[in-house]
Amino acid sequence: MTKLKITLFTLAMLCFVQIYGQTSLISGKITDALGQPIPGISVKIKGTTGGTSSDAKGIFSIKAANPATLVFSGIGYASKEFAYSGQSNITIVLSEDQQNLNEIVVTALGVKREKRNLTYSSQEVKGDQITQSKEPNLVNALAGKVSGVQITSSSGTPGSSSRIVIRGANSLYGNNEALMVIDGIPVNNDETGNLNSGPGTNRIADLDPNIIESINVLKGGAATALYGSDGAKGVIIITTKAGSLNKKPSISFSSSFSMEKPLLPEIQNKYSLGSNGVYFDGVNQKTSTSWGARMDTLKINGQPAQVYDQSDLFFKTGKTYSNTVAITGGGAYNSYFLSYTNFAQDGTVPTSSFDRNTLFGKFTTQIVKDLNVTFSLNYANTKNRRLPEGYALESPVWTIFSAPVSYDLQPSVNPDGSQRLFRFSRNNPYWVLDNISNTSVVNRFLPTFTADYKPLSWLTITERFGADVYVEQGKYTESLLSVSNPNGRIVNNNTNFRQYNNDLILNANKSFGDFNVEALLGNNIISTYSQNGYANGLGITIPGFNNIGSASTVKFTETSYLTRKVGFYLQSNIDYKKFIILSLTGRYDGASVLAKDNTFYPYGSAATSFIFSNFFSPGLSNVMNFGKLRVSYSTVGNASIGAYSLLTPYESQTVRNTTFPYQGQSGFLISQVLNNPNLKNERINEVEVGLETGFFKSRIGLEVTYFDKKTKNGIIPSVALAPSTGFNATSVNSASMRNRGIEVLLNAKPIVTKDFSWDLTVNYSRIRNKVLSIYKDLNQVGNGFTFIFVNQPYGVIYGTRYARNASGQLLTDDGGLPFAADTQGIIGDINPDWMGGIVNNFKYKQFTFSFSFDMKKGGDIQNNVDGYGYFYGTPKVTEDRGPRVVEGVNATTGLPNTVSVLGQAYYQRANSVLESVIQDGTYVKLRNVSLGYNVKPTWLQKTPFKTIGFQVTGRNLWIYAPHFTGGDPEVSSFGSSNGSQGIYSFSTPTSRSVDFSLKLTL
């Protein structure tokens, strides 16, 4: 009986232990090193999917087997495992995740540094944010995400350029766009490809956004001085993806499809072709104006007139297809990443397209101990087909936006083969689709070789060689019977570009007691060669045979240049006890474009940062865990001198309507612009002060930066000379300009729980620009459409303005109409008052949702679609055609105007005054909305897939522009050059789009 009792008791205890091991309730508290509770920490049972999170007091409860292993993790804290074996009321202490706090970023020359130790302003954008935006051009993907950066699209034509400027314009005439650097190698970003009117393609469009790991924007001179004069405008550091060591091969595939609808200007549809209310049929009576009869009362051949929505009939839904396959992996001593992408975009204008095939590979291996070698190759083949835009007579967009709603533009030809059109000039837009073509084909290679050798634990020697080689073949054809070239035209344009870059870098990092010293010494050699052959053929002798050899007359020009630059640079970073850092940078450059006496020139920077949060009390650290103050001064050159700019060349001439070569005889005369052999680089001096803070374990981060930079020795390429010198103008180093501004960046994680998180980024920038001097007492110069005045911002709009009295009241003539003043004046400023952006990223279990706004306050736009439309009677505002009394003062009597005028007379008078079309470009844009879903890994366990994800993305879904009547206030219709900004003029409209994508990983 006793033995039976013992046996039953033993069995009961075993059952109790078994049941207890299956149903234990574990409770505890999670704190930091100071004993403060930590809410929102994820608590999971290792090897299972179960989990919970700590509450506001750091308390958690979870059921688990006994024994079990619990895993604790949270943003800003290092993960920790705890072996549970029956303990009660356990306390888990988590330490700060130093790797998270000390974020590593890629800086100048590809050097990786801790962001907390930087002495200048930089901002990083991760690659997934770039691809998530679904922008074909990575420049546009940065819009609204980086403070101090202004990005402007040029057109909605596939492949069109975008302009990126950091902290305002630096040079009056030189290139103001940021330098692009891919894996440490500067690459060309010129705008090419357009052989008629309108924008071209900036060559960074050749890069596939899917291969980008991250983009770091270096803004001030202290950050970019190591790049020499090419970095004076700011630098975009692009780091591509790489494989991983000891990783099995992984194959990923992504595919996306999007549809685009054009953002159109406001155009009236109530009045027909004609004038003064009288209908013209466009056949027997032709005119370019739509000041005819009302469409709802008009009858043609006894039937109500049909309304033709010209934009709706002409523009189509654009379609974009993108497919990417990538393979990544690695062994014990090497890693690899291979990617291929096919991108095909059909534009909203029929026949326009942009196709890009890219192949990228990166291979890293350890040759011997302490010697690592990386080789990468990026190949791109792009094909772009576009049509003329802007003012050109060949532009179909012009004719569509100004066409009457009473006239059917199709068919485009008459029975005799001539063009069918309602007016006497400009081509029928549908005829243009079949008879005008502008194509370009680019083949581009970007190879990079990097070798890192560590002879000592504290010394790394890096040899990096890279090249940028591309060939572009452009062809423009215009068939017979074109309005602008009745005999037809053929243009061939071929460009060969080669740039080689080599850096040899010694990087030492060693500690001496409380000091940590990092020193970098290097040499850079860069060689750039470009050759362009341009052939213009007039007169097509064989219709449909678009070979320039068959043209009646052919004029061929060839240009080429070769420039070289050698630089020596040094940077030292001295860190004392992790709270004060001193950074010194120096560079000594020699450029082949300068005269012997000015060939070499030095510049550099000094910067320091003080991490004052190291001295905070524990209580204060709980609120503000990080604080850094930084100050820097830099002086850098701006490479704004082109090849052979010091020489006065001979140029081919046209004399008394005779163009040379003439009958086999060449004719050259020395240029009328006397070049200055003593020109030197422009110089930019900049002071930067910044404050970086982190609150509540870096759940909130705030960065504020103030900068003040001044450009000296600015180059003016054409200053008038007395005719007695034998020349019309000369070039001088004399201009001065200043940019001052403030940048604010806020990062926050308002909510972080087990299943839900919210990341918020807000940026703001306010920049003020002023031209301080030009040349002696010269107060005004021009650069294309851009006007430059002393004591005014760079890029004011200058032209005809309304006549006004001393009180600013509008003056009218005796007919009751306003008129232009006798003298022109400044009527606008293209520079915004401020810019900002808001990016939100949400994650709930397997779902992701993000949306971003960007906004611009101010910045005037010259709306030429309305300007010319006032004469044609096509803008929406011209629907109000009744009599009106213009508010103003009669210039003759000085009394208030009382004379009534008709709408046609009023708007056609406004057409002659540029001030009437200057509009405030303020906008708020819902730039991007994205909803994604990633399939649970547990659902894929019995499938070959590791991940499956779906995403729907919308771009430009909503735009609020209260003062702008065009389609998109962000557009500058003539490309990315300095002289073409702030103009909206009959360019292909940008689009609103929806994208559907799928991503798989094997």
Secondary structure, 3 states (H helix, E strand, C coil): CHHHHHHHHHHHHHHHHHHHHHHEEEEEEEECCCCCECCCCEEEECCCCCEEECCCCCEEEEEECCCEEEEEEECCEEEEEEEECCCCCEEEECCECHHHHCCEEECHHHCEEEHHHCCCCEEEEEHHHHHHCCCCCHHHHCCCCCCCEEEEECCCCCCCCEEEEECCCCCCCCCCCCEEEECCEEECCCEECCCCCCCCEEHHHHCCHHHEEEEEEECCHHHHHHHHHHHCCCEEEEEECCCCCCEEEEEEEEEEEEEEEECCCCECCCECCEECCEECCCCCCCCCCECCCECCCCEECCEECCCCCHHHHHCCCEEEEEEEEEEEEECCCEEEEEEEEEEEEECCCCCCEEEEEEEEEEEEEEEECCEEEEEEEEEEEEEEEECCCCCCCCCHHHHHHHCCCCCCCCCCECCCCCECCCCCCCCCHHHHHHHEEEEEEEEEEEEEEEEEEEEECCEEEEEEEEEEEEEEEEEEEECCCCCCCCCCEEEEEEEEEEEEEEEEEEEEEEEECCEEEEEEEEEEEEEEEEEEEEEEEEEECCCCCCCHHHEEEEEEEEEEEEEEEEEEEEEEEEEECCCEEEEEEEEEEEECCCCHHHCEEEEEEEEEEECHHHHCCHHHHHHEEEEEEEEEEEEEEECCCCCCCCCCCEEECEECCEECCECCECCEEECCEECCCCCCCEEEEEEEEEEEEEECCCCEEEEEEEEEEEEEEEEEEEEECCHHHCCCEEEEEEEEEEEEEEEEEEEEEEEECCCEEEEEEEEEEEEEEEEEECECCECEEEECCEEEECCCCCCEEEECCECECCCCCEEECCCCCECECCCCEEEEECCEEEEEEEEEEEEECCEEEEEEEEEEEECEEEEHHHHHHHHHCCEHHHHCCCCEECCCEECCCCCECCCEECHHHHHHHHCCCHHHHEEECCEEEEEEEEEEEECCHHHHCCCCCCEEEEEEEEEEEEEECCCCCCCCCCECCCCCCHHHCCEECCCCCCEEEEEEEEEEEC
